[in-house]
Amino acid sequence: MQITPPGVSPIGRSLLDRSLQELSEYVQATGAPAYRARQIHEWIYQKYARSFEEMTNLPRAMRAALAAQATVTPLEPVTRLVSQAGDTQKALFRLPDGERVEAVLMLYDTRRTLCISSQAGCAMGCSFCATALDGLRRNLTAGEIVAQVLFFARYLRDADETPVMRVKRPTTVTNIVLMGMGEPMHNYENVWTAIRRLTAADGFGLGARHITLSTVGLIPMIDRMADEGIQVNLAVSLHASNNALRSKLVPPNRRYPVDELLAAVRRYIAKTNRRVTFEYALIQGINDSPALARDLAIKLQGILCHVNLIPLNPIPDSSFQPASARDTQRFVEILQAGGISATVRMRRGIEINAGCGQLRNAVAA
Ligand code: SAH
């Protein structure tokens, strides 16, 4: 298996790895007129085509020529698993160089939320996360990130594939969270290229406010995101309010400690006026005490934020256990009493290992 060093994108054959401009140059180089590129672009981003064969307004010979030298999507689905409740689907995809990533579709009442990956593996090393176990394999290209969305957009629209889920309206992807495998801020360029294509009116066309980027807290990149001028939501994986504990759980904290991180979040809010979400996985006997809840409430005073508490999801070979229902409830009540908006996140797809921190490039569930 070929391993591309982090930061270097493999030159794929997928047309998803080309911008509209590059697609246009590519098509013209074959001798076809430029408007063919716009047609292909529309087939990919608005009709969710997966093959050139479907692009029926292109001449047959052109479709055959394209199919001989390129692909539409870089992803090949390997396994698809649906939760017992029928509301969560996890897909494992194979990338052109053999790497694997997972994405998760969650059906709620009015939302169809997609959790996508930004890297194959992850370099951050969080001690309670399954993705960290194998380290970083490589960054995903912008096309590989966007392709996960287009794959599920097609699935929701047509509902003609297995596995079957009871998809009622809406039949579109309504929300995207960059909370799958990888650290999106560690693959900043490709992630933002993907976000621009997902939000572009002539691209996938999703409102930026329906996209959330989650980070361990790479401060320089938070500052950079504040200047992007796109209203994507920011979520920060906090998990502890003091440096001794947070550095154990989230190693990048050694470089970007809690106080500096919270200062960066304050700068971000001052610039964007947008509420930030803090994620906090509750681990029994580690970070779930009332004293830590009180400390967290104090540190978050005056920050326009919401705290999402996630009872830890089980991962292999780990002694960490989820906080009890009682301790979870007490933790959320202390935050609320301290004036901090906080809720416990519903757990989804745990039995198919589709929950937060459970995604891994493994073949089986
Ligand atoms: N690297 C980014 C994006 C991944 S988001 C980040 O860390 O924010 C995945 C979220 O699930 C993060 O908040 C992560 O800390 C959390 N998580 C990881 N392992 C978990 C586990 N075992 N149980 C619950 N949440 C977990």
Boltz pocket constraint, residues with backbone or C-beta under 6 A from the ligand:
constraints:
  - pocket:
      binder: B
      contacts: [[A, 124], [A, 126], [A, 128], [A, 129], [A, 130], [A, 178], [A, 179], [A, 180], [A, 181], [A, 182], [A, 183], [A, 184], [A, 214], [A, 215], [A, 216], [A, 235], [A, 236], [A, 237], [A, 279], [A, 280], [A, 281], [A, 310], [A, 311], [A, 312], [A, 313], [A, 314], [A, 315], [A, 356], [A, 357], [A, 358]]
      max_distance: 6.0
